[in-house]
Amino acid sequence: MSVAALALPVVVAAMFLGTAWALSTVVLRGWILVGRRHAELVRTAVLVAALPWLAGVAIALGALLPGDPHTGQVLACHCLESMPSWLHLCPVHPERAVVLALPAAAVLSLLLPGRVRALGRLLTEPLGRGGGQAPQLVDLDAPLALLHGWLRPTLVVDRGLWAVLAEDERSAVLAHERGHLRRRDPQVLMALRLLLVVAPPALARRVVRAWLDRAELRADAEAARVTGDPSGVAAALLRCARLGASAPRLSMSWTGGALERRVEALLASEAPARPERPDLGVADAVVLVALSAAGLLATPWIHHQIEHLLNLSF
């Protein structure tokens, strides 16, 4: 491959990353504002975080795959025959992308390093050793109960905390963490964080925080359902907080999330009759597949519009 031909993948990568970053900035800000008024929509965090990826891939494929929706041509270059000077991107004539290589390289130099570092941190996070719903008593630096690892989470409880808790308080703690396991919250959280790699870090943290706050409320509701005593769960939560069980801000643990809001929600509601559903299910997968298919089918139209934008002709 010639040096000139290398310009095409650089340009396409910049189009993907630039599109995903810009769209995430707009979409996620809007989602946060709407979520403040309609808390039930927070469960859609993963779907919303996937939109910039889908749009970025659609733009990248649309730029890369030649086609003309007006003539029905797909994967066939028609530009040089009718318009020899027409600036376009396609694998048939990759050298035509040289003129865009410099601005594309500038976009990648600004956006790519941070994304790579964030992805690297996520890929080094522990997978967990499993253990199911049985608590593993260990000596922690703080009196915490949490899930360790995301793929095969381990339910970890500080030995000192476990020793001072009464039986009903232990039941509340375990029911809460088991609620996270039943809803597959650790896996959903990792999927969300991976998708948010393309977003600005500060905005990504706000989205994760919003989703985690809701996840803790849902796990509390599950604990109230299992124990049949919402006020007892609230009392156990407050006692652990007084013992100094202060969780890291973006962690999934017994005392995580907005503590005051969690206690108020428990005291204001009755124990739900049914288990809490996971935030990702078959319906969500169907939506993602449908959006992906729509983006793929639209590539000839996207390619056509990108050509017009590159040549400033509408």
C-alpha positions as a Markdown table, in Angstrom:
| # | Residue | x | y | z |
|---|---|---|---|---|
| 1 | Met | 0.0 | 0.0 | 0.0 |
| 2 | Ser | 1.4 | 3.4 | -1.0 |
| 3 | Val | 1.8 | 6.3 | 1.5 |
| 4 | Ala | -1.0 | 8.1 | -0.4 |
| 5 | Ala | -3.3 | 5.2 | 0.1 |
| 6 | Leu | -2.8 | 5.3 | 3.8 |
| 7 | Ala | -4.6 | 8.6 | 3.9 |
| 8 | Leu | -8.0 | 6.9 | 3.3 |
| 9 | Pro | -8.1 | 4.9 | 6.6 |
| 10 | Val | -6.8 | 7.9 | 8.5 |
| 11 | Val | -9.6 | 10.1 | 7.1 |
| 12 | Val | -12.3 | 7.4 | 7.7 |
| 13 | Ala | -11.1 | 6.9 | 11.3 |
| 14 | Ala | -11.2 | 10.6 | 11.9 |
| 15 | Met | -14.7 | 10.8 | 10.5 |
| 16 | Phe | -15.8 | 8.0 | 12.9 |
| 17 | Leu | -14.2 | 9.4 | 16.0 |
| 18 | Gly | -15.1 | 13.1 | 15.2 |
| 19 | Thr | -18.8 | 12.1 | 14.6 |
| 20 | Ala | -19.0 | 10.0 | 17.7 |
| 21 | Trp | -17.4 | 12.6 | 19.9 |
| 22 | Ala | -19.5 | 15.5 | 18.6 |
| 23 | Leu | -22.8 | 13.6 | 18.7 |
| 24 | Ser | -22.1 | 12.2 | 22.2 |
| 25 | Thr | -21.5 | 15.8 | 23.4 |
| 26 | Val | -25.0 | 16.8 | 22.2 |
| 27 | Val | -27.0 | 13.7 | 22.8 |
| 28 | Leu | -25.7 | 12.9 | 26.3 |
| 29 | Arg | -26.2 | 16.5 | 27.5 |
| 30 | Gly | -29.8 | 16.3 | 26.3 |
| 31 | Trp | -30.3 | 12.9 | 27.9 |
| 32 | Ile | -29.0 | 14.2 | 31.3 |
| 33 | Leu | -31.5 | 17.1 | 31.1 |
| 34 | Val | -34.4 | 14.9 | 30.2 |
| 35 | Gly | -33.4 | 12.3 | 32.8 |
| 36 | Arg | -33.7 | 14.9 | 35.6 |
| 37 | Arg | -37.4 | 15.4 | 34.8 |
| 38 | His | -38.2 | 11.8 | 33.8 |
| 39 | Ala | -36.2 | 9.5 | 36.0 |
| 40 | Glu | -37.6 | 6.4 | 34.4 |
| 41 | Leu | -35.7 | 7.2 | 31.2 |
| 42 | Val | -32.3 | 6.8 | 32.9 |
| 43 | Arg | -32.6 | 3.0 | 32.2 |
| 44 | Thr | -32.0 | 3.9 | 28.5 |
| 45 | Ala | -28.4 | 5.0 | 29.2 |
| 46 | Val | -26.8 | 2.2 | 27.3 |
| 47 | Leu | -29.0 | 2.7 | 24.3 |
| 48 | Val | -28.3 | 6.4 | 24.2 |
| 49 | Ala | -24.6 | 5.9 | 24.7 |
| 50 | Ala | -24.7 | 3.5 | 21.7 |
| 51 | Leu | -26.1 | 6.2 | 19.3 |
| 52 | Pro | -22.8 | 8.1 | 18.8 |
| 53 | Trp | -21.1 | 4.8 | 17.9 |
| 54 | Leu | -23.8 | 3.8 | 15.4 |
| 55 | Ala | -23.7 | 7.3 | 13.8 |
| 56 | Gly | -19.9 | 7.2 | 13.7 |
| 57 | Val | -19.9 | 3.8 | 12.0 |
| 58 | Ala | -22.6 | 4.9 | 9.6 |
| 59 | Ile | -20.7 | 8.0 | 8.6 |
| 60 | Ala | -17.4 | 6.1 | 8.3 |
| 61 | Leu | -19.0 | 3.4 | 6.1 |
| 62 | Gly | -20.9 | 5.9 | 4.1 |
| 63 | Ala | -17.7 | 7.8 | 3.4 |
| 64 | Leu | -15.8 | 4.6 | 2.6 |
| 65 | Leu | -18.2 | 2.6 | 0.5 |
| 66 | Pro | -19.0 | 4.2 | -2.9 |
| 67 | Gly | -22.5 | 4.3 | -4.3 |
| 68 | Asp | -25.1 | 6.5 | -5.9 |
| 69 | Pro | -28.7 | 6.2 | -4.6 |
| 70 | His | -30.0 | 8.0 | -7.8 |
| 71 | Thr | -28.7 | 5.3 | -10.1 |
| 72 | Gly | -29.0 | 2.4 | -7.8 |
| 73 | Gln | -25.3 | 1.8 | -7.8 |
| 74 | Val | -23.8 | 0.2 | -4.6 |
| 75 | Leu | -20.1 | -0.4 | -4.0 |
| 76 | Ala | -19.3 | 1.0 | -7.4 |
| 77 | Cys | -17.4 | 4.3 | -8.1 |
| 78 | His | -18.9 | 6.6 | -10.6 |
| 79 | Cys | -17.3 | 9.9 | -9.8 |
| 80 | Leu | -14.2 | 9.9 | -12.0 |
| 81 | Glu | -16.1 | 9.0 | -15.1 |
| 82 | Ser | -18.6 | 11.8 | -14.9 |
| 83 | Met | -16.7 | 14.4 | -12.8 |
| 84 | Pro | -12.9 | 13.8 | -12.9 |
| 85 | Ser | -12.2 | 16.7 | -10.5 |
| 86 | Trp | -14.8 | 15.6 | -7.9 |
| 87 | Leu | -13.3 | 15.1 | -4.5 |
| 88 | His | -14.5 | 11.8 | -3.0 |
| 89 | Leu | -13.6 | 9.0 | -0.7 |
| 90 | Cys | -13.6 | 5.4 | -1.8 |
| 91 | Pro | -11.3 | 2.3 | -1.8 |
| 92 | Val | -11.3 | 2.3 | -5.6 |
| 93 | His | -9.3 | 5.6 | -5.6 |
| 94 | Pro | -7.8 | 5.8 | -2.1 |
| 95 | Glu | -5.2 | 8.3 | -3.2 |
| 96 | Arg | -7.9 | 10.9 | -3.6 |
| 97 | Ala | -8.1 | 11.2 | 0.2 |
| 98 | Val | -4.6 | 12.7 | 0.5 |
| 99 | Val | -6.0 | 16.3 | 0.5 |
| 100 | Leu | -7.9 | 15.5 | 3.7 |
| 101 | Ala | -5.1 | 13.6 | 5.5 |
| 102 | Leu | -3.8 | 16.6 | 7.4 |
| 103 | Pro | -7.0 | 17.8 | 9.0 |
| 104 | Ala | -7.9 | 14.1 | 9.7 |
| 105 | Ala | -4.6 | 13.6 | 11.4 |
| 106 | Ala | -5.2 | 16.7 | 13.5 |
| 107 | Val | -8.6 | 15.4 | 14.6 |
| 108 | Leu | -7.1 | 12.0 | 15.6 |
| 109 | Ser | -4.2 | 13.7 | 17.5 |
| 110 | Leu | -6.8 | 15.6 | 19.6 |
| 111 | Leu | -9.3 | 12.8 | 20.2 |
| 112 | Leu | -7.5 | 9.5 | 20.0 |
| 113 | Pro | -5.0 | 9.6 | 22.9 |
| 114 | Gly | -7.6 | 10.2 | 25.5 |
| 115 | Arg | -9.9 | 7.5 | 24.1 |
| 116 | Val | -7.1 | 5.0 | 24.0 |
| 117 | Arg | -6.1 | 5.7 | 27.7 |
| 118 | Ala | -9.7 | 5.4 | 28.8 |
| 119 | Leu | -10.1 | 2.1 | 26.9 |
| 120 | Gly | -6.9 | 0.8 | 28.4 |
| 121 | Arg | -8.1 | 1.5 | 31.9 |
| 122 | Leu | -11.3 | -0.4 | 31.3 |
| 123 | Leu | -9.6 | -3.4 | 29.7 |
| 124 | Thr | -7.4 | -3.8 | 32.8 |
| 125 | Glu | -10.3 | -3.9 | 35.3 |
| 126 | Pro | -10.8 | -7.2 | 37.1 |
| 127 | Leu | -13.2 | -9.7 | 35.6 |
| 128 | Gly | -14.0 | -11.2 | 39.0 |
| 129 | Arg | -13.7 | -14.8 | 40.2 |
| 130 | Gly | -17.4 | -15.5 | 40.5 |
| 131 | Gly | -18.8 | -17.0 | 43.7 |
| 132 | Gly | -22.5 | -16.4 | 42.9 |
| 133 | Gln | -24.6 | -14.9 | 45.6 |
| 134 | Ala | -22.6 | -16.3 | 48.5 |
| 135 | Pro | -20.7 | -13.5 | 50.3 |
| 136 | Gln | -16.9 | -13.6 | 50.5 |
| 137 | Leu | -15.7 | -12.2 | 53.8 |
| 138 | Val | -12.4 | -10.3 | 53.4 |
| 139 | Asp | -10.4 | -7.7 | 55.3 |
| 140 | Leu | -11.0 | -4.4 | 53.4 |
| 141 | Asp | -9.7 | -0.9 | 54.2 |
| 142 | Ala | -13.3 | 0.3 | 54.9 |
| 143 | Pro | -16.5 | -1.3 | 56.2 |
| 144 | Leu | -17.9 | -2.0 | 52.7 |
| 145 | Ala | -20.0 | -4.5 | 50.9 |
| 146 | Leu | -19.6 | -4.5 | 47.1 |
| 147 | Leu | -19.3 | -6.5 | 43.9 |
| 148 | His | -15.8 | -7.1 | 42.7 |
| 149 | Gly | -15.3 | -7.6 | 39.0 |
| 150 | Trp | -17.7 | -7.1 | 36.2 |
| 151 | Leu | -17.9 | -10.3 | 34.1 |
| 152 | Arg | -18.1 | -12.8 | 37.0 |
| 153 | Pro | -18.7 | -10.6 | 40.0 |
| 154 | Thr | -17.8 | -11.6 | 43.5 |
| 155 | Leu | -19.9 | -10.5 | 46.4 |
| 156 | Val | -17.3 | -9.1 | 48.8 |
| 157 | Val | -18.1 | -8.0 | 52.4 |
| 158 | Asp | -15.7 | -6.5 | 54.9 |
| 159 | Arg | -15.1 | -9.0 | 57.7 |
| 160 | Gly | -15.4 | -6.2 | 60.3 |
| 161 | Leu | -18.7 | -4.9 | 58.9 |
| 162 | Trp | -20.2 | -8.3 | 58.8 |
| 163 | Ala | -19.3 | -8.9 | 62.4 |
| 164 | Val | -21.1 | -5.9 | 63.8 |
| 165 | Leu | -24.3 | -6.3 | 61.6 |
| 166 | Ala | -27.4 | -7.9 | 63.0 |
| 167 | Glu | -29.0 | -10.7 | 61.1 |
| 168 | Asp | -31.7 | -8.6 | 59.6 |
| 169 | Glu | -29.1 | -6.0 | 58.5 |
| 170 | Arg | -27.0 | -8.7 | 56.9 |
| 171 | Ser | -30.1 | -9.9 | 55.0 |
| 172 | Ala | -30.7 | -6.3 | 53.7 |
| 173 | Val | -27.1 | -6.0 | 52.6 |
| 174 | Leu | -27.0 | -9.3 | 50.8 |
| 175 | Ala | -30.5 | -8.8 | 49.2 |
| 176 | His | -29.3 | -5.4 | 47.8 |
| 177 | Glu | -26.1 | -6.8 | 46.3 |
| 178 | Arg | -27.9 | -9.9 | 44.9 |
| 179 | Gly | -30.4 | -7.5 | 43.3 |
| 180 | His | -27.5 | -6.0 | 41.4 |
| 181 | Leu | -26.4 | -9.5 | 40.3 |
| 182 | Arg | -30.0 | -10.5 | 39.3 |
| 183 | Arg | -30.3 | -7.4 | 37.2 |
| 184 | Arg | -26.8 | -8.0 | 35.7 |
| 185 | Asp | -25.9 | -4.4 | 36.7 |
| 186 | Pro | -22.1 | -5.1 | 36.7 |
| 187 | Gln | -22.2 | -6.2 | 33.0 |
| 188 | Val | -24.5 | -3.3 | 32.1 |
| 189 | Leu | -22.2 | -0.8 | 33.8 |
| 190 | Met | -19.2 | -2.1 | 31.9 |
| 191 | Ala | -21.1 | -1.9 | 28.6 |
| 192 | Leu | -22.1 | 1.7 | 29.4 |
| 193 | Arg | -18.5 | 2.7 | 30.3 |
| 194 | Leu | -17.1 | 1.1 | 27.1 |
| 195 | Leu | -19.6 | 3.0 | 25.0 |
| 196 | Leu | -18.8 | 6.2 | 26.7 |
| 197 | Val | -15.1 | 6.0 | 25.8 |
| 198 | Val | -15.8 | 8.2 | 22.8 |
| 199 | Ala | -17.5 | 10.9 | 24.9 |
| 200 | Pro | -15.8 | 13.8 | 26.8 |
| 201 | Pro | -14.7 | 12.3 | 30.1 |
| 202 | Ala | -16.6 | 14.8 | 32.4 |
| 203 | Leu | -19.8 | 14.1 | 30.5 |
| 204 | Ala | -19.2 | 10.4 | 30.6 |
| 205 | Arg | -18.8 | 10.5 | 34.4 |
| 206 | Arg | -22.2 | 12.4 | 34.7 |
| 207 | Val | -23.9 | 9.7 | 32.7 |
| 208 | Val | -22.4 | 6.9 | 34.7 |
| 209 | Arg | -23.3 | 8.7 | 37.9 |
| 210 | Ala | -26.9 | 9.1 | 36.8 |
| 211 | Trp | -27.2 | 5.5 | 35.9 |
| 212 | Leu | -25.5 | 4.3 | 39.1 |
| 213 | Asp | -27.9 | 6.3 | 41.2 |
| 214 | Arg | -30.9 | 4.7 | 39.6 |
| 215 | Ala | -29.2 | 1.2 | 39.8 |
| 216 | Glu | -28.8 | 1.6 | 43.6 |
| 217 | Leu | -32.5 | 2.6 | 43.9 |
| 218 | Arg | -33.5 | -0.4 | 41.9 |
| 219 | Ala | -31.3 | -2.7 | 44.1 |
| 220 | Asp | -32.9 | -1.1 | 47.2 |
| 221 | Ala | -36.3 | -1.9 | 45.8 |
| 222 | Glu | -35.3 | -5.5 | 45.2 |
| 223 | Ala | -33.9 | -5.7 | 48.8 |
| 224 | Ala | -37.2 | -4.4 | 50.1 |
| 225 | Arg | -39.1 | -7.0 | 48.0 |
| 226 | Val | -36.9 | -9.9 | 49.3 |
| 227 | Thr | -37.0 | -8.8 | 52.9 |
| 228 | Gly | -40.5 | -7.4 | 52.9 |
| 229 | Asp | -39.3 | -4.5 | 55.0 |
| 230 | Pro | -38.4 | -1.3 | 53.2 |
| 231 | Ser | -37.9 | 0.6 | 56.5 |
| 232 | Gly | -35.6 | -2.1 | 57.7 |
| 233 | Val | -33.5 | -1.8 | 54.6 |
| 234 | Ala | -33.3 | 2.0 | 55.1 |
| 235 | Ala | -32.3 | 1.5 | 58.7 |
| 236 | Ala | -29.5 | -0.9 | 57.8 |
| 237 | Leu | -28.3 | 1.5 | 55.1 |
| 238 | Leu | -28.1 | 4.3 | 57.6 |
| 239 | Arg | -26.3 | 2.2 | 60.2 |
| 240 | Cys | -23.7 | 1.2 | 57.7 |
| 241 | Ala | -23.2 | 4.8 | 56.6 |
| 242 | Arg | -22.7 | 5.8 | 60.3 |
| 243 | Leu | -20.1 | 3.0 | 60.6 |
| 244 | Gly | -18.1 | 4.8 | 57.9 |
| 245 | Ala | -19.0 | 2.6 | 54.9 |
| 246 | Ser | -18.3 | 5.4 | 52.4 |
| 247 | Ala | -18.1 | 4.0 | 48.9 |
| 248 | Pro | -16.1 | 5.5 | 46.0 |
| 249 | Arg | -18.3 | 7.8 | 44.0 |
| 250 | Leu | -18.5 | 5.8 | 40.8 |
| 251 | Ser | -18.6 | 2.3 | 42.4 |
| 252 | Met | -21.4 | -0.2 | 42.8 |
| 253 | Ser | -21.7 | -1.0 | 46.5 |
| 254 | Trp | -24.1 | -1.2 | 49.4 |
| 255 | Thr | -23.6 | 2.4 | 50.4 |
| 256 | Gly | -23.1 | 3.9 | 46.9 |
| 257 | Gly | -25.3 | 6.4 | 45.1 |
| 258 | Ala | -27.2 | 9.2 | 46.6 |
| 259 | Leu | -27.7 | 8.0 | 50.2 |
| 260 | Glu | -30.4 | 10.5 | 51.3 |
| 261 | Arg | -32.4 | 9.9 | 48.1 |
| 262 | Arg | -32.2 | 6.1 | 48.6 |
| 263 | Val | -33.4 | 6.3 | 52.2 |
| 264 | Glu | -36.3 | 8.7 | 51.3 |
| 265 | Ala | -37.4 | 6.3 | 48.4 |
| 266 | Leu | -37.4 | 3.3 | 50.7 |
| 267 | Leu | -39.4 | 5.1 | 53.4 |
| 268 | Ala | -41.9 | 6.5 | 50.9 |
| 269 | Ser | -42.7 | 3.2 | 49.1 |
| 270 | Glu | -44.0 | -0.3 | 49.7 |
| 271 | Ala | -42.0 | -3.4 | 48.9 |
| 272 | Pro | -42.6 | -4.1 | 45.1 |
| 273 | Ala | -44.4 | -7.3 | 44.2 |
| 274 | Arg | -42.2 | -8.3 | 41.3 |
| 275 | Pro | -38.4 | -8.4 | 40.8 |
| 276 | Glu | -36.7 | -5.5 | 39.1 |
| 277 | Arg | -36.0 | -6.0 | 35.4 |
| 278 | Pro | -32.5 | -5.6 | 34.0 |
| 279 | Asp | -31.8 | -2.4 | 32.1 |
| 280 | Leu | -30.8 | -4.3 | 29.0 |
| 281 | Gly | -33.1 | -6.9 | 27.5 |
| 282 | Val | -34.4 | -8.4 | 24.2 |
| 283 | Ala | -36.3 | -5.3 | 23.3 |
| 284 | Asp | -33.2 | -3.1 | 23.7 |
| 285 | Ala | -31.2 | -5.6 | 21.5 |
| 286 | Val | -33.9 | -5.4 | 18.8 |
| 287 | Val | -33.7 | -1.6 | 18.9 |
| 288 | Leu | -29.9 | -1.6 | 18.5 |
| 289 | Val | -30.1 | -4.2 | 15.6 |
| 290 | Ala | -32.8 | -2.1 | 13.8 |
| 291 | Leu | -30.7 | 1.1 | 14.1 |
| 292 | Ser | -27.6 | -0.7 | 12.9 |
| 293 | Ala | -29.5 | -2.1 | 9.9 |
| 294 | Ala | -30.9 | 1.3 | 9.1 |
| 295 | Gly | -27.5 | 2.9 | 9.2 |
| 296 | Leu | -26.0 | 0.2 | 6.9 |
| 297 | Leu | -28.9 | 0.5 | 4.4 |
| 298 | Ala | -28.4 | 4.3 | 4.3 |
| 299 | Thr | -24.7 | 4.2 | 3.3 |
| 300 | Pro | -25.3 | 5.1 | -0.4 |
| 301 | Trp | -27.3 | 8.2 | 0.6 |
| 302 | Ile | -24.7 | 9.1 | 3.3 |
| 303 | His | -21.9 | 8.6 | 0.8 |
| 304 | His | -23.7 | 10.9 | -1.7 |
| 305 | Gln | -24.2 | 13.7 | 0.9 |
| 306 | Ile | -20.6 | 13.4 | 2.1 |
| 307 | Glu | -19.4 | 13.9 | -1.4 |
| 308 | His | -21.5 | 17.1 | -1.7 |
| 309 | Leu | -20.2 | 18.4 | 1.6 |
| 310 | Leu | -16.6 | 17.7 | 0.5 |
| 311 | Asn | -17.2 | 19.7 | -2.7 |
| 312 | Leu | -19.4 | 22.3 | -1.1 |
| 313 | Ser | -22.2 | 21.5 | -3.5 |
| 314 | Phe | -25.7 | 21.0 | -2.3 |
